[in-house]
Amino acid sequence: MASRNWILPLLLSLPVAAVVLFLGACLPVGAGDPEASRIDERLAGTWVEINEDGSDGDVVVLLPFDGRAYAMRSVKIDRSGGGARIESEGLYKAWLAAIGGVTFLTAQPLYPREAVADGKVPGFLVAAIALAEDGGKAEARGVDPGFDALAPLRALPGHASYEPPAEGAKVPTGEEARALLGRVLAEHGRNPKLYSVTVTYRRLTDKALLKALFETVTG
């Protein structure tokens, strides 16, 4: 297996509270079993968001950590003044799950769950992923935590709309929550109403920006 010595400096370079991924909403559990997952080498690389006006947005880097999961780095880019400066970033463990004929990617934050600036527990980011045949573009559709069938998950910390449940209210266990999410994704994975946002990415080839991203890790 190739050396993963880049992981430590990458971890040390991260602002603790940064969450700048494509979804903007969180669930208390992820999709599928990360221990049974298998990476898709075609997704490995650096991806830049395509804004509605065609300009470049934020950046996501997917690097295979082992045969099951990726180390995923999300980077918010400040392009004011004609340059490109890293404004904030986050690091995640990411894995794939094929459910109901749809491939879902889950991103789990890798900073301590108790060390978030606003005191909230960070959740899992889940999206349906579709890769273009030529591998040059990818589409991510973020699962909407407000989807009706996912309502029981609101009782768990990490949900985008979490509120402490009333005394005596039934709160699903982690296992029950994962099973519920799996059933909903299997049944509604092709339902557009399951998703809150769609983001398209292109594979990044800008050498200057790639150099800047690399230098923040290596110093």
Secondary structure, DSSP 8 states (H G I E B T S, - for coil): ----TTHHHHHHTS-TT----S----BSS-SS-TTT----GGG-EEEEEE-TTS-EEEEEEEEE-SSS-EEEEEEEEE-GGGS-EEEEEEEEEEEEEEETTEEEEEEEE-S-TT--TTS----BEEEEEEE-TTSSEEEEEEE-TT-GGGGGGGGSTTSTT-----TT-----HHHHHHHHHHHHHHHTT-GGGEEEEEEEEE---HHHHHHHHHHHH-
